[in-house]
Amino acid sequence: MASPRSLTKDEVLDMVRRGISLDGADLRGTDLSGIDLSGRSLRHVKMGEALLVRANLSGTDLTGASLWHADLKYADLSGANLEEADLDFSNLEGVTLKGARIKKTTFPLRRVAMKDVQLSVQTGRRLSVATIDDEDEEPL
């Protein structure tokens, strides 16, 4: 039996147009750059290693979503529900989180300070990501 594959951007856009739920969808590794998913429910969606550069995710429900190692550069997450979402190892450069719910959210804290995350939630200030030299990494 073949393993299920991730949805393509065209398939996602078609589902959005037809009003089909994306809850729990497998979007791992999918290029969704610039997509507008504002206000959609994306509960428990799998978006690990997805490209979400400049995506509009404002007001989305990403409860329990996996965005591990996703590229969210300059994405808009204003008002999003990120409770229990996994953003570890994600590129959050330029992301705005104004009004987002972040209870139990996993952030890449070696690259983004929690105080900056909280400031973005409160003011809408874009996040700035610190670079880490490979030499600074701890051995496995």
C-alpha positions, 0 to 999 in steps of 0.5 A, spaced: 500 500 500 502 506 498 503 511 503 499 518 503 502 524 500 502 531 502 497 535 498 499 540 493 498 548 493 493 547 487 489 542 491 489 546 497 487 552 494 481 548 491 479 545 497 479 552 500 475 554 494 470 548 495 469 550 503 473 543 504 476 542 511 483 542 512 483 540 519 489 534 520 491 535 512 498 533 510 502 539 507 509 537 509 514 540 505 508 543 500 510 550 497 504 555 500 508 561 499 504 567 499 497 563 500 491 566 503 489 562 509 486 567 513 480 565 518 481 558 516 481 552 521 487 548 520 487 544 527 492 539 527 495 540 520 502 537 518 506 543 515 513 540 517 518 543 512 512 547 508 514 553 505 509 559 508 513 565 506 509 571 506 503 567 507 497 570 510 495 566 516 491 571 520 486 569 524 487 561 523 486 556 528 492 552 528 491 549 534 496 543 535 499 544 528 506 541 526 510 547 523 516 544 525 522 546 521 517 550 516 519 557 513 514 562 515 519 568 513 514 574 513 508 570 514 502 574 518 500 570 524 496 576 527 490 573 531 492 566 530 490 560 535 497 557 536 495 553 542 499 547 542 502 548 536 510 546 534 514 551 531 520 549 533 526 550 528 521 554 524 524 560 520 520 566 524 524 572 521 519 578 520 513 574 522 508 578 526 503 575 532 499 581 534 493 578 538 495 571 537 494 565 542 500 562 544 499 558 550 503 551 550 506 553 543 513 550 542 518 556 539 525 556 537 527 559 543 535 558 541 533 563 535 527 567 538 527 570 545 520 569 548 520 576 550 520 578 543 515 573 542 510 576 547 512 583 544 510 581 537 503 578 540 502 585 544 504 590 539 505 586 532 512 588 532 515 583 527 520 578 530 527 578 528 531 571 528 538 570 531 543 566 527 547 561 531 553 558 528 554 551 528 560 551 532 555 553 538 551 547 537 551 542 542 553 535 540 547 530 540 
